[in-house]
């Protein structure tokens, strides 16, 4: 009976984690997807795979929508100016994720600590999403109406390709 109780606690915590993740995704809406795709994942480590991939994607999109050198410089400046506000949030989120992982270690499961860390993480994630949306809006202001249309078309292509990949994975 004691094992069942411990399993239930783990399951409840996992359900809470998933619910938090999905609720944040819902509140962020579709804008976070194209923010991540077009403007890069701020969580990428220096020189890491995700950073290089983000640079390739940004370069591809810049070419596809026809960004001028001036627009590229403006976008780079916008991203750089927000780096100082986003980086501490990312570091805070990583620290809280580590603390959450530690609540699962050892023989004793601390459900209260896990719930507290999940709650704290959701607040930090909401702030991070807010900052990314600010960056996204500032960058969109740099684009011409034609470029925004092309960007929307690319976003739809990315979504359809992602849907195709997901369908193939489920087979």
Wavefront OBJ file of the C-alpha trace (Angstrom):
o trace
v 0.000 0.000 0.000
v 2.917 2.334 0.693
v 4.303 1.886 -2.846
v 0.922 2.691 -4.349
v 0.804 5.907 -2.352
v 4.257 6.937 -3.574
v 3.310 6.165 -7.175
v 0.156 8.228 -6.807
v 2.191 11.164 -5.560
v 4.534 10.950 -8.532
v 1.600 10.691 -10.943
v -0.154 13.675 -9.386
v 3.011 15.737 -9.677
v 3.512 14.725 -13.300
v -0.091 15.603 -14.113
v 0.391 18.994 -12.451
v 3.564 19.559 -14.468
v 1.802 18.682 -17.711
v -1.197 20.835 -16.828
v 1.082 23.783 -16.096
v 2.936 23.307 -19.358
v -0.244 23.058 -21.411
v -1.863 26.011 -19.669
v 1.173 28.172 -20.412
v 1.116 27.052 -24.029
v -2.570 27.976 -24.225
v -2.060 31.435 -22.729
v 0.851 32.152 -25.024
v -1.140 31.307 -28.134
v 0.414 30.776 -31.535
v 2.752 33.738 -31.226
v 5.298 31.794 -29.183
v 5.763 29.260 -31.976
v 6.822 31.791 -34.575
v 8.770 33.726 -31.962
v 10.844 30.635 -31.257
v 11.197 29.718 -34.922
v 11.946 33.159 -36.326
v 13.834 34.857 -33.548
v 15.649 31.998 -31.930
v 15.525 30.121 -28.699
v 17.044 32.304 -26.015
v 17.631 29.188 -23.919
v 20.227 27.947 -26.417
v 23.678 27.679 -24.949
v 26.520 29.548 -26.594
v 27.694 27.680 -29.666
v 25.314 24.800 -29.022
v 23.229 22.850 -31.496
v 20.056 24.834 -30.826
v 21.796 28.163 -31.265
v 23.340 27.134 -34.580
v 20.030 25.701 -35.751
v 18.285 28.934 -34.778
v 20.836 30.966 -36.708
v 20.290 28.818 -39.810
v 16.522 29.160 -39.532
v 16.725 32.930 -38.987
v 19.028 33.222 -42.007
v 16.666 31.155 -44.136
v 13.655 33.219 -43.116
v 15.517 36.508 -43.582
v 16.348 35.416 -47.121
v 12.819 34.183 -47.863
v 11.068 37.367 -46.746
v 13.746 39.637 -48.218
v 15.131 41.459 -45.189
v 17.402 44.364 -46.019
v 20.751 44.781 -44.279
v 19.271 47.670 -42.306
v 16.358 45.502 -41.127
v 18.755 42.705 -40.162
v 20.766 45.191 -38.093
v 17.601 46.533 -36.435
v 16.413 43.016 -35.574
v 19.817 42.110 -34.197
v 19.744 45.254 -32.039
v 16.238 44.435 -30.758
v 17.246 40.899 -29.827
v 20.426 42.163 -28.150
v 18.575 44.837 -26.163
v 16.193 42.235 -24.714
v 18.899 39.696 -23.955
v 19.597 41.313 -20.574
v 15.961 40.992 -19.504
v 15.490 37.448 -20.836
v 18.736 35.849 -19.663
v 17.999 36.148 -15.897
v 14.551 34.628 -16.453
v 16.066 31.680 -18.318
v 18.650 31.171 -15.578
v 15.945 31.402 -12.898
v 13.824 28.845 -14.750
v 16.778 26.462 -15.061
v 17.499 26.769 -11.338
v 13.883 26.026 -10.450
v 13.847 23.049 -12.820
v 16.924 21.706 -11.057
v 15.245 22.183 -7.672
v 12.199 20.321 -8.978
v 14.395 17.438 -10.142
v 15.951 17.306 -6.690
v 12.515 16.895 -5.124
v 12.271 13.562 -6.971
v 15.666 12.304 -5.790
v 16.239 10.136 -2.760
v 13.918 7.880 -0.845
v 11.497 10.553 0.303
v 9.276 12.339 -2.190
v 8.430 15.873 -1.155
v 5.096 16.584 -2.825
v 4.712 20.017 -1.238
v 8.138 21.099 -2.502
v 7.361 19.784 -5.990
v 4.041 21.651 -6.092
v 5.736 24.835 -4.885
v 8.484 24.574 -7.531
v 5.922 23.927 -10.281
v 4.002 26.999 -9.209
v 7.170 29.115 -9.167
v 8.179 27.776 -12.574
v 4.832 28.734 -14.092
v 5.285 32.339 -12.932
v 8.786 32.524 -14.431
v 7.605 30.884 -17.675
v 4.794 33.422 -17.977
v 7.291 36.285 -17.575
v 9.594 34.690 -20.147
v 6.757 34.312 -22.635
v 5.812 37.953 -22.046
v 9.356 39.091 -22.818
v 9.507 36.966 -25.960
v 6.213 38.429 -27.159
v 7.611 41.957 -26.637
v 10.621 41.056 -28.786
v 8.362 39.544 -31.413
v 6.159 42.659 -31.583
v 9.168 44.967 -31.884
v 10.606 42.868 -34.690
v 7.287 42.752 -36.530
v 7.260 46.566 -36.449
v 10.487 46.524 -38.503
v 8.922 44.439 -41.293
v 7.011 45.798 -44.270
v 3.440 44.580 -44.893
v 4.705 42.375 -47.747
v 7.337 40.819 -45.492
v 4.726 40.167 -42.809
v 2.582 38.386 -45.399
v 5.547 36.261 -46.503
v 6.348 35.503 -42.867
v 2.766 34.362 -42.257
v 2.990 32.101 -45.307
v 6.259 30.593 -44.048
v 4.714 30.075 -40.634
v 1.848 28.144 -42.225
v 4.343 26.030 -44.188
v 6.251 25.244 -40.990
v 3.025 24.270 -39.238
v 1.914 21.984 -42.061
v 5.334 20.319 -42.226
v 5.319 19.839 -38.474
v 1.860 18.282 -38.755
v 3.088 15.923 -41.471
v 6.055 14.867 -39.335
v 3.769 14.220 -36.385
v 1.442 12.091 -38.525
v 4.390 10.045 -39.796
v 5.668 9.518 -36.260
v 2.320 8.188 -35.124
v 2.313 5.489 -37.817
l 1 2 3 4 5 6 7 8 9 10 11 12 13 14 15 16 17 18 19 20 21 22 23 24 25 26 27 28 29 30 31 32 33 34 35 36 37 38 39 40 41 42 43 44 45 46 47 48 49 50 51 52 53 54 55 56 57 58 59 60 61 62 63 64 65 66 67 68 69 70 71 72 73 74 75 76 77 78 79 80 81 82 83 84 85 86 87 88 89 90 91 92 93 94 95 96 97 98 99 100 101 102 103 104 105 106 107 108 109 110 111 112 113 114 115 116 117 118 119 120 121 122 123 124 125 126 127 128 129 130 131 132 133 134 135 136 137 138 139 140 141 142 143 144 145 146 147 148 149 150 151 152 153 154 155 156 157 158 159 160 161 162 163 164 165 166 167 168 169 170 171
